[in-house]
Amino acid sequence: HPLGASGVAQGVEIYEQLVGEAGDRQVDAEVGLCCNVGGFGNCVITTIMEAAR
């Protein structure tokens, strides 16, 4: 998979889930988390998103 694109795709998926636009993949969620590892395993980014209330 292309470097960087996986993390962006994960973020988009979480956003779509939280706003109810995930179509057939939709789950009932109020919080989402994605974790991406880059480089030689020495760069880790974790993002937590919460649905607006």
PDBQT receptor file of N, H, CA, C and O in Angstrom, charges set to zero:
ATOM      1  N   HIS A   1       0.840  -1.178   0.000  1.00  0.00    +0.000 N 
ATOM      2  CA  HIS A   1       0.000   0.000   0.000  1.00  0.00    +0.000 C 
ATOM      3  C   HIS A   1       0.883   1.238   0.000  1.00  0.00    +0.000 C 
ATOM      4  O   HIS A   1       2.007   1.200   0.500  1.00  0.00    +0.000 OA
ATOM      5  N   PRO A   2       0.382   2.337  -0.557  1.00  0.00    +0.000 N 
ATOM      6  CA  PRO A   2       1.188   3.553  -0.623  1.00  0.00    +0.000 C 
ATOM      7  C   PRO A   2       1.418   4.156   0.761  1.00  0.00    +0.000 C 
ATOM      8  O   PRO A   2       0.500   4.228   1.578  1.00  0.00    +0.000 OA
ATOM      9  N   LEU A   3       2.642   4.583   1.011  1.00  0.00    +0.000 N 
ATOM     10  H   LEU A   3       3.388   4.524   0.348  1.00  0.00    +0.000 HD
ATOM     11  CA  LEU A   3       2.960   5.209   2.297  1.00  0.00    +0.000 C 
ATOM     12  C   LEU A   3       2.134   6.479   2.475  1.00  0.00    +0.000 C 
ATOM     13  O   LEU A   3       1.974   7.254   1.532  1.00  0.00    +0.000 OA
ATOM     14  N   GLY A   4       1.621   6.689   3.651  1.00  0.00    +0.000 N 
ATOM     15  H   GLY A   4       1.751   6.059   4.417  1.00  0.00    +0.000 HD
ATOM     16  CA  GLY A   4       0.834   7.876   3.955  1.00  0.00    +0.000 C 
ATOM     17  C   GLY A   4      -0.633   7.737   3.622  1.00  0.00    +0.000 C 
ATOM     18  O   GLY A   4      -1.485   8.236   4.358  1.00  0.00    +0.000 OA
ATOM     19  N   ALA A   5      -0.942   7.069   2.528  1.00  0.00    +0.000 N 
ATOM     20  H   ALA A   5      -0.249   6.664   1.931  1.00  0.00    +0.000 HD
ATOM     21  CA  ALA A   5      -2.340   6.957   2.105  1.00  0.00    +0.000 C 
ATOM     22  C   ALA A   5      -3.155   6.094   3.051  1.00  0.00    +0.000 C 
ATOM     23  O   ALA A   5      -4.351   6.329   3.223  1.00  0.00    +0.000 OA
ATOM     24  N   SER A   6      -2.534   5.101   3.666  1.00  0.00    +0.000 N 
ATOM     25  H   SER A   6      -1.562   4.910   3.527  1.00  0.00    +0.000 HD
ATOM     26  CA  SER A   6      -3.270   4.229   4.590  1.00  0.00    +0.000 C 
ATOM     27  C   SER A   6      -3.810   5.017   5.772  1.00  0.00    +0.000 C 
ATOM     28  O   SER A   6      -4.962   4.832   6.165  1.00  0.00    +0.000 OA
ATOM     29  N   GLY A   7      -2.991   5.894   6.343  1.00  0.00    +0.000 N 
ATOM     30  H   GLY A   7      -2.055   6.044   6.024  1.00  0.00    +0.000 HD
ATOM     31  CA  GLY A   7      -3.430   6.708   7.469  1.00  0.00    +0.000 C 
ATOM     32  C   GLY A   7      -4.551   7.651   7.089  1.00  0.00    +0.000 C 
ATOM     33  O   GLY A   7      -5.491   7.848   7.860  1.00  0.00    +0.000 OA
ATOM     34  N   VAL A   8      -4.459   8.238   5.904  1.00  0.00    +0.000 N 
ATOM     35  H   VAL A   8      -3.696   8.078   5.278  1.00  0.00    +0.000 HD
ATOM     36  CA  VAL A   8      -5.517   9.128   5.427  1.00  0.00    +0.000 C 
ATOM     37  C   VAL A   8      -6.805   8.340   5.240  1.00  0.00    +0.000 C 
ATOM     38  O   VAL A   8      -7.877   8.807   5.628  1.00  0.00    +0.000 OA
ATOM     39  N   ALA A   9      -6.715   7.154   4.652  1.00  0.00    +0.000 N 
ATOM     40  H   ALA A   9      -5.845   6.776   4.337  1.00  0.00    +0.000 HD
ATOM     41  CA  ALA A   9      -7.903   6.318   4.441  1.00  0.00    +0.000 C 
ATOM     42  C   ALA A   9      -8.539   5.928   5.767  1.00  0.00    +0.000 C 
ATOM     43  O   ALA A   9      -9.765   5.900   5.880  1.00  0.00    +0.000 OA
ATOM     44  N   GLN A  10      -7.719   5.627   6.775  1.00  0.00    +0.000 N 
ATOM     45  H   GLN A  10      -6.724   5.650   6.684  1.00  0.00    +0.000 HD
ATOM     46  CA  GLN A  10      -8.260   5.294   8.094  1.00  0.00    +0.000 C 
ATOM     47  C   GLN A  10      -9.004   6.488   8.680  1.00  0.00    +0.000 C 
ATOM     48  O   GLN A  10     -10.092   6.327   9.234  1.00  0.00    +0.000 OA
ATOM     49  N   GLY A  11      -8.433   7.678   8.566  1.00  0.00    +0.000 N 
ATOM     50  H   GLY A  11      -7.549   7.808   8.116  1.00  0.00    +0.000 HD
ATOM     51  CA  GLY A  11      -9.083   8.881   9.073  1.00  0.00    +0.000 C 
ATOM     52  C   GLY A  11     -10.400   9.159   8.382  1.00  0.00    +0.000 C 
ATOM     53  O   GLY A  11     -11.380   9.531   9.027  1.00  0.00    +0.000 OA
ATOM     54  N   VAL A  12     -10.425   8.981   7.071  1.00  0.00    +0.000 N 
ATOM     55  H   VAL A  12      -9.629   8.679   6.547  1.00  0.00    +0.000 HD
ATOM     56  CA  VAL A  12     -11.662   9.182   6.311  1.00  0.00    +0.000 C 
ATOM     57  C   VAL A  12     -12.712   8.164   6.735  1.00  0.00    +0.000 C 
ATOM     58  O   VAL A  12     -13.883   8.512   6.889  1.00  0.00    +0.000 OA
ATOM     59  N   GLU A  13     -12.311   6.919   6.924  1.00  0.00    +0.000 N 
ATOM     60  H   GLU A  13     -11.360   6.636   6.799  1.00  0.00    +0.000 HD
ATOM     61  CA  GLU A  13     -13.256   5.880   7.352  1.00  0.00    +0.000 C 
ATOM     62  C   GLU A  13     -13.856   6.225   8.714  1.00  0.00    +0.000 C 
ATOM     63  O   GLU A  13     -15.064   6.091   8.911  1.00  0.00    +0.000 OA
ATOM     64  N   ILE A  14     -13.025   6.664   9.649  1.00  0.00    +0.000 N 
ATOM     65  H   ILE A  14     -12.044   6.773   9.489  1.00  0.00    +0.000 HD
ATOM     66  CA  ILE A  14     -13.550   7.036  10.968  1.00  0.00    +0.000 C 
ATOM     67  C   ILE A  14     -14.525   8.199  10.840  1.00  0.00    +0.000 C 
ATOM     68  O   ILE A  14     -15.602   8.178  11.437  1.00  0.00    +0.000 OA
ATOM     69  N   TYR A  15     -14.154   9.209  10.067  1.00  0.00    +0.000 N 
ATOM     70  H   TYR A  15     -13.280   9.226   9.582  1.00  0.00    +0.000 HD
ATOM     71  CA  TYR A  15     -15.048  10.354   9.864  1.00  0.00    +0.000 C 
ATOM     72  C   TYR A  15     -16.396   9.897   9.308  1.00  0.00    +0.000 C 
ATOM     73  O   TYR A  15     -17.447  10.281   9.821  1.00  0.00    +0.000 OA
ATOM     74  N   GLU A  16     -16.361   9.077   8.259  1.00  0.00    +0.000 N 
ATOM     75  H   GLU A  16     -15.507   8.765   7.842  1.00  0.00    +0.000 HD
ATOM     76  CA  GLU A  16     -17.609   8.600   7.650  1.00  0.00    +0.000 C 
ATOM     77  C   GLU A  16     -18.451   7.817   8.651  1.00  0.00    +0.000 C 
ATOM     78  O   GLU A  16     -19.676   7.944   8.663  1.00  0.00    +0.000 OA
ATOM     79  N   GLN A  17     -17.812   7.018   9.481  1.00  0.00    +0.000 N 
ATOM     80  H   GLN A  17     -16.818   6.914   9.471  1.00  0.00    +0.000 HD
ATOM     81  CA  GLN A  17     -18.545   6.268  10.509  1.00  0.00    +0.000 C 
ATOM     82  C   GLN A  17     -19.212   7.226  11.496  1.00  0.00    +0.000 C 
ATOM     83  O   GLN A  17     -20.376   7.042  11.853  1.00  0.00    +0.000 OA
ATOM     84  N   LEU A  18     -18.482   8.235  11.931  1.00  0.00    +0.000 N 
ATOM     85  H   LEU A  18     -17.537   8.384  11.641  1.00  0.00    +0.000 HD
ATOM     86  CA  LEU A  18     -18.996   9.139  12.958  1.00  0.00    +0.000 C 
ATOM     87  C   LEU A  18     -20.112  10.050  12.460  1.00  0.00    +0.000 C 
ATOM     88  O   LEU A  18     -20.970  10.462  13.241  1.00  0.00    +0.000 OA
ATOM     89  N   VAL A  19     -20.107  10.368  11.166  1.00  0.00    +0.000 N 
ATOM     90  H   VAL A  19     -19.410  10.034  10.532  1.00  0.00    +0.000 HD
ATOM     91  CA  VAL A  19     -21.170  11.231  10.627  1.00  0.00    +0.000 C 
ATOM     92  C   VAL A  19     -22.279  10.430   9.956  1.00  0.00    +0.000 C 
ATOM     93  O   VAL A  19     -23.220  11.008   9.413  1.00  0.00    +0.000 OA
ATOM     94  N   GLY A  20     -22.176   9.099   9.990  1.00  0.00    +0.000 N 
ATOM     95  H   GLY A  20     -21.411   8.629  10.432  1.00  0.00    +0.000 HD
ATOM     96  CA  GLY A  20     -23.233   8.254   9.446  1.00  0.00    +0.000 C 
ATOM     97  C   GLY A  20     -23.242   8.123   7.940  1.00  0.00    +0.000 C 
ATOM     98  O   GLY A  20     -24.296   7.893   7.346  1.00  0.00    +0.000 OA
ATOM     99  N   GLU A  21     -22.073   8.266   7.303  1.00  0.00    +0.000 N 
ATOM    100  H   GLU A  21     -21.217   8.453   7.786  1.00  0.00    +0.000 HD
ATOM    101  CA  GLU A  21     -21.987   8.193   5.840  1.00  0.00    +0.000 C 
ATOM    102  C   GLU A  21     -21.178   6.993   5.355  1.00  0.00    +0.000 C 
ATOM    103  O   GLU A  21     -20.611   7.034   4.263  1.00  0.00    +0.000 OA
ATOM    104  N   ALA A  22     -21.117   5.923   6.152  1.00  0.00    +0.000 N 
ATOM    105  H   ALA A  22     -21.578   5.889   7.039  1.00  0.00    +0.000 HD
ATOM    106  CA  ALA A  22     -20.283   4.772   5.796  1.00  0.00    +0.000 C 
ATOM    107  C   ALA A  22     -21.029   3.705   4.995  1.00  0.00    +0.000 C 
ATOM    108  O   ALA A  22     -20.457   2.663   4.676  1.00  0.00    +0.000 OA
ATOM    109  N   GLY A  23     -22.277   3.950   4.673  1.00  0.00    +0.000 N 
ATOM    110  H   GLY A  23     -22.741   4.797   4.932  1.00  0.00    +0.000 HD
ATOM    111  CA  GLY A  23     -23.027   3.004   3.851  1.00  0.00    +0.000 C 
ATOM    112  C   GLY A  23     -23.152   1.630   4.480  1.00  0.00    +0.000 C 
ATOM    113  O   GLY A  23     -23.515   1.505   5.649  1.00  0.00    +0.000 OA
ATOM    114  N   ASP A  24     -22.847   0.591   3.696  1.00  0.00    +0.000 N 
ATOM    115  H   ASP A  24     -22.552   0.693   2.746  1.00  0.00    +0.000 HD
ATOM    116  CA  ASP A  24     -22.970  -0.794   4.166  1.00  0.00    +0.000 C 
ATOM    117  C   ASP A  24     -21.997  -1.135   5.293  1.00  0.00    +0.000 C 
ATOM    118  O   ASP A  24     -22.191  -2.117   6.009  1.00  0.00    +0.000 OA
ATOM    119  N   ARG A  25     -20.949  -0.323   5.449  1.00  0.00    +0.000 N 
ATOM    120  H   ARG A  25     -20.791   0.475   4.868  1.00  0.00    +0.000 HD
ATOM    121  CA  ARG A  25     -19.949  -0.571   6.497  1.00  0.00    +0.000 C 
ATOM    122  C   ARG A  25     -20.331   0.088   7.824  1.00  0.00    +0.000 C 
ATOM    123  O   ARG A  25     -19.614  -0.059   8.814  1.00  0.00    +0.000 OA
ATOM    124  N   GLN A  26     -21.446   0.808   7.852  1.00  0.00    +0.000 N 
ATOM    125  H   GLN A  26     -22.028   0.928   7.048  1.00  0.00    +0.000 HD
ATOM    126  CA  GLN A  26     -21.821   1.621   9.014  1.00  0.00    +0.000 C 
ATOM    127  C   GLN A  26     -21.955   0.807  10.293  1.00  0.00    +0.000 C 
ATOM    128  O   GLN A  26     -22.581  -0.252  10.310  1.00  0.00    +0.000 OA
ATOM    129  N   VAL A  27     -21.353   1.324  11.372  1.00  0.00    +0.000 N 
ATOM    130  H   VAL A  27     -20.844   2.185  11.359  1.00  0.00    +0.000 HD
ATOM    131  CA  VAL A  27     -21.501   0.758  12.710  1.00  0.00    +0.000 C 
ATOM    132  C   VAL A  27     -21.987   1.871  13.632  1.00  0.00    +0.000 C 
ATOM    133  O   VAL A  27     -21.886   3.051  13.295  1.00  0.00    +0.000 OA
ATOM    134  N   ASP A  28     -22.507   1.498  14.780  1.00  0.00    +0.000 N 
ATOM    135  H   ASP A  28     -22.589   0.539  15.053  1.00  0.00    +0.000 HD
ATOM    136  CA  ASP A  28     -22.980   2.475  15.756  1.00  0.00    +0.000 C 
ATOM    137  C   ASP A  28     -21.794   2.889  16.621  1.00  0.00    +0.000 C 
ATOM    138  O   ASP A  28     -21.418   2.171  17.547  1.00  0.00    +0.000 OA
ATOM    139  N   ALA A  29     -21.206   4.044  16.322  1.00  0.00    +0.000 N 
ATOM    140  H   ALA A  29     -21.512   4.627  15.570  1.00  0.00    +0.000 HD
ATOM    141  CA  ALA A  29     -20.009   4.485  17.050  1.00  0.00    +0.000 C 
ATOM    142  C   ALA A  29     -20.092   5.968  17.366  1.00  0.00    +0.000 C 
ATOM    143  O   ALA A  29     -20.639   6.752  16.591  1.00  0.00    +0.000 OA
ATOM    144  N   GLU A  30     -19.546   6.340  18.502  1.00  0.00    +0.000 N 
ATOM    145  H   GLU A  30     -19.101   5.703  19.132  1.00  0.00    +0.000 HD
ATOM    146  CA  GLU A  30     -19.433   7.746  18.880  1.00  0.00    +0.000 C 
ATOM    147  C   GLU A  30     -17.979   8.189  18.953  1.00  0.00    +0.000 C 
ATOM    148  O   GLU A  30     -17.691   9.386  18.931  1.00  0.00    +0.000 OA
ATOM    149  N   VAL A  31     -17.055   7.223  19.041  1.00  0.00    +0.000 N 
ATOM    150  H   VAL A  31     -17.289   6.251  19.058  1.00  0.00    +0.000 HD
ATOM    151  CA  VAL A  31     -15.621   7.506  19.117  1.00  0.00    +0.000 C 
ATOM    152  C   VAL A  31     -14.898   6.554  18.176  1.00  0.00    +0.000 C 
ATOM    153  O   VAL A  31     -15.268   5.386  18.060  1.00  0.00    +0.000 OA
ATOM    154  N   GLY A  32     -13.863   7.058  17.502  1.00  0.00    +0.000 N 
ATOM    155  H   GLY A  32     -13.563   8.007  17.596  1.00  0.00    +0.000 HD
ATOM    156  CA  GLY A  32     -13.058   6.216  16.626  1.00  0.00    +0.000 C 
ATOM    157  C   GLY A  32     -11.578   6.442  16.887  1.00  0.00    +0.000 C 
ATOM    158  O   GLY A  32     -11.172   7.535  17.282  1.00  0.00    +0.000 OA
ATOM    159  N   LEU A  33     -10.772   5.412  16.668  1.00  0.00    +0.000 N 
ATOM    160  H   LEU A  33     -11.102   4.524  16.347  1.00  0.00    +0.000 HD
ATOM    161  CA  LEU A  33      -9.330   5.493  16.874  1.00  0.00    +0.000 C 
ATOM    162  C   LEU A  33      -8.628   4.833  15.700  1.00  0.00    +0.000 C 
ATOM    163  O   LEU A  33      -9.016   3.746  15.271  1.00  0.00    +0.000 OA
ATOM    164  N   CYS A  34      -7.597   5.484  15.180  1.00  0.00    +0.000 N 
ATOM    165  H   CYS A  34      -7.281   6.367  15.529  1.00  0.00    +0.000 HD
ATOM    166  CA  CYS A  34      -6.753   4.830  14.181  1.00  0.00    +0.000 C 
ATOM    167  C   CYS A  34      -5.298   5.009  14.601  1.00  0.00    +0.000 C 
ATOM    168  O   CYS A  34      -4.921   6.028  15.179  1.00  0.00    +0.000 OA
ATOM    169  N   CYS A  35      -4.500   4.006  14.300  1.00  0.00    +0.000 N 
ATOM    170  H   CYS A  35      -4.807   3.178  13.830  1.00  0.00    +0.000 HD
ATOM    171  CA  CYS A  35      -3.082   4.008  14.653  1.00  0.00    +0.000 C 
ATOM    172  C   CYS A  35      -2.302   3.604  13.408  1.00  0.00    +0.000 C 
ATOM    173  O   CYS A  35      -2.614   2.596  12.775  1.00  0.00    +0.000 OA
ATOM    174  N   ASN A  36      -1.288   4.389  13.060  1.00  0.00    +0.000 N 
ATOM    175  H   ASN A  36      -1.035   5.208  13.574  1.00  0.00    +0.000 HD
ATOM    176  CA  ASN A  36      -0.506   4.123  11.869  1.00  0.00    +0.000 C 
ATOM    177  C   ASN A  36       0.975   4.144  12.226  1.00  0.00    +0.000 C 
ATOM    178  O   ASN A  36       1.432   5.019  12.961  1.00  0.00    +0.000 OA
ATOM    179  N   VAL A  37       1.716   3.185  11.706  1.00  0.00    +0.000 N 
ATOM    180  H   VAL A  37       1.345   2.474  11.108  1.00  0.00    +0.000 HD
ATOM    181  CA  VAL A  37       3.154   3.075  11.948  1.00  0.00    +0.000 C 
ATOM    182  C   VAL A  37       3.879   3.366  10.644  1.00  0.00    +0.000 C 
ATOM    183  O   VAL A  37       3.513   2.835   9.595  1.00  0.00    +0.000 OA
ATOM    184  N   GLY A  38       4.908   4.210  10.705  1.00  0.00    +0.000 N 
ATOM    185  H   GLY A  38       5.205   4.641  11.557  1.00  0.00    +0.000 HD
ATOM    186  CA  GLY A  38       5.656   4.551   9.506  1.00  0.00    +0.000 C 
ATOM    187  C   GLY A  38       7.151   4.405   9.716  1.00  0.00    +0.000 C 
ATOM    188  O   GLY A  38       7.616   4.008  10.784  1.00  0.00    +0.000 OA
ATOM    189  N   GLY A  39       7.887   4.734   8.676  1.00  0.00    +0.000 N 
ATOM    190  H   GLY A  39       7.510   5.056   7.808  1.00  0.00    +0.000 HD
ATOM    191  CA  GLY A  39       9.343   4.639   8.739  1.00  0.00    +0.000 C 
ATOM    192  C   GLY A  39       9.778   3.208   8.979  1.00  0.00    +0.000 C 
ATOM    193  O   GLY A  39       9.282   2.279   8.342  1.00  0.00    +0.000 OA
ATOM    194  N   PHE A  40      10.700   3.042   9.895  1.00  0.00    +0.000 N 
ATOM    195  H   PHE A  40      11.103   3.797  10.412  1.00  0.00    +0.000 HD
ATOM    196  CA  PHE A  40      11.185   1.714  10.269  1.00  0.00    +0.000 C 
ATOM    197  C   PHE A  40      10.512   1.244  11.548  1.00  0.00    +0.000 C 
ATOM    198  O   PHE A  40      11.098   0.498  12.332  1.00  0.00    +0.000 OA
ATOM    199  N   GLY A  41       9.268   1.688  11.754  1.00  0.00    +0.000 N 
ATOM    200  H   GLY A  41       8.792   2.294  11.117  1.00  0.00    +0.000 HD
ATOM    201  CA  GLY A  41       8.539   1.343  12.962  1.00  0.00    +0.000 C 
ATOM    202  C   GLY A  41       8.806   2.318  14.092  1.00  0.00    +0.000 C 
ATOM    203  O   GLY A  41       8.379   2.098  15.226  1.00  0.00    +0.000 OA
ATOM    204  N   ASN A  42       9.515   3.397  13.782  1.00  0.00    +0.000 N 
ATOM    205  H   ASN A  42       9.862   3.575  12.861  1.00  0.00    +0.000 HD
ATOM    206  CA  ASN A  42       9.868   4.365  14.816  1.00  0.00    +0.000 C 
ATOM    207  C   ASN A  42       8.986   5.613  14.789  1.00  0.00    +0.000 C 
ATOM    208  O   ASN A  42       9.207   6.535  15.574  1.00  0.00    +0.000 OA
ATOM    209  N   CYS A  43       8.015   5.656  13.922  1.00  0.00    +0.000 N 
ATOM    210  H   CYS A  43       7.836   4.907  13.285  1.00  0.00    +0.000 HD
ATOM    211  CA  CYS A  43       7.107   6.797  13.833  1.00  0.00    +0.000 C 
ATOM    212  C   CYS A  43       5.674   6.276  13.944  1.00  0.00    +0.000 C 
ATOM    213  O   CYS A  43       5.190   5.581  13.050  1.00  0.00    +0.000 OA
ATOM    214  N   VAL A  44       5.013   6.609  15.025  1.00  0.00    +0.000 N 
ATOM    215  H   VAL A  44       5.406   7.173  15.750  1.00  0.00    +0.000 HD
ATOM    216  CA  VAL A  44       3.658   6.113  15.260  1.00  0.00    +0.000 C 
ATOM    217  C   VAL A  44       2.738   7.300  15.512  1.00  0.00    +0.000 C 
ATOM    218  O   VAL A  44       3.039   8.166  16.334  1.00  0.00    +0.000 OA
ATOM    219  N   ILE A  45       1.628   7.332  14.808  1.00  0.00    +0.000 N 
ATOM    220  H   ILE A  45       1.384   6.629  14.141  1.00  0.00    +0.000 HD
ATOM    221  CA  ILE A  45       0.628   8.386  14.984  1.00  0.00    +0.000 C 
ATOM    222  C   ILE A  45      -0.680   7.724  15.385  1.00  0.00    +0.000 C 
ATOM    223  O   ILE A  45      -1.138   6.791  14.725  1.00  0.00    +0.000 OA
ATOM    224  N   THR A  46      -1.274   8.202  16.455  1.00  0.00    +0.000 N 
ATOM    225  H   THR A  46      -0.902   8.960  16.991  1.00  0.00    +0.000 HD
ATOM    226  CA  THR A  46      -2.570   7.708  16.904  1.00  0.00    +0.000 C 
ATOM    227  C   THR A  46      -3.540   8.878  16.914  1.00  0.00    +0.000 C 
ATOM    228  O   THR A  46      -3.245   9.933  17.474  1.00  0.00    +0.000 OA
ATOM    229  N   THR A  47      -4.691   8.691  16.297  1.00  0.00    +0.000 N 
ATOM    230  H   THR A  47      -4.931   7.833  15.841  1.00  0.00    +0.000 HD
ATOM    231  CA  THR A  47      -5.708   9.734  16.210  1.00  0.00    +0.000 C 
ATOM    232  C   THR A  47      -6.992   9.226  16.833  1.00  0.00    +0.000 C 
ATOM    233  O   THR A  47      -7.436   8.114  16.546  1.00  0.00    +0.000 OA
ATOM    234  N   ILE A  48      -7.586  10.043  17.685  1.00  0.00    +0.000 N 
ATOM    235  H   ILE A  48      -7.225  10.946  17.918  1.00  0.00    +0.000 HD
ATOM    236  CA  ILE A  48      -8.869   9.714  18.297  1.00  0.00    +0.000 C 
ATOM    237  C   ILE A  48      -9.865  10.780  17.871  1.00  0.00    +0.000 C 
ATOM    238  O   ILE A  48      -9.611  11.973  18.034  1.00  0.00    +0.000 OA
ATOM    239  N   MET A  49     -10.986  10.356  17.332  1.00  0.00    +0.000 N 
ATOM    240  H   MET A  49     -11.192   9.387  17.200  1.00  0.00    +0.000 HD
ATOM    241  CA  MET A  49     -12.042  11.277  16.901  1.00  0.00    +0.000 C 
ATOM    242  C   MET A  49     -13.321  10.954  17.652  1.00  0.00    +0.000 C 
ATOM    243  O   MET A  49     -13.594   9.799  17.979  1.00  0.00    +0.000 OA
ATOM    244  N   GLU A  50     -14.102  11.995  17.920  1.00  0.00    +0.000 N 
ATOM    245  H   GLU A  50     -13.880  12.933  17.654  1.00  0.00    +0.000 HD
ATOM    246  CA  GLU A  50     -15.371  11.820  18.623  1.00  0.00    +0.000 C 
ATOM    247  C   GLU A  50     -16.465  12.517  17.833  1.00  0.00    +0.000 C 
ATOM    248  O   GLU A  50     -16.250  13.595  17.278  1.00  0.00    +0.000 OA
ATOM    249  N   ALA A  51     -17.628  11.906  17.783  1.00  0.00    +0.000 N 
ATOM    250  H   ALA A  51     -17.803  11.030  18.234  1.00  0.00    +0.000 HD
ATOM    251  CA  ALA A  51     -18.760  12.496  17.076  1.00  0.00    +0.000 C 
ATOM    252  C   ALA A  51     -19.176  13.789  17.766  1.00  0.00    +0.000 C 
ATOM    253  O   ALA A  51     -19.188  13.870  18.994  1.00  0.00    +0.000 OA
ATOM    254  N   ALA A  52     -19.518  14.796  16.969  1.00  0.00    +0.000 N 
ATOM    255  H   ALA A  52     -19.509  14.729  15.972  1.00  0.00    +0.000 HD
ATOM    256  CA  ALA A  52     -20.009  16.060  17.529  1.00  0.00    +0.000 C 
ATOM    257  C   ALA A  52     -21.348  15.825  18.203  1.00  0.00    +0.000 C 
ATOM    258  O   ALA A  52     -22.150  15.008  17.751  1.00  0.00    +0.000 OA
ATOM    259  N   ARG A  53     -21.574  16.532  19.263  1.00  0.00    +0.000 N 
ATOM    260  H   ARG A  53     -20.921  17.195  19.630  1.00  0.00    +0.000 HD
ATOM    261  CA  ARG A  53     -22.836  16.369  20.001  1.00  0.00    +0.000 C 
ATOM    262  C   ARG A  53     -23.722  17.554  19.814  1.00  0.00    +0.000 C 
ATOM    263  O   ARG A  53     -24.824  17.593  20.360  1.00  0.00    +0.000 OA
TER     264      ARG A  53
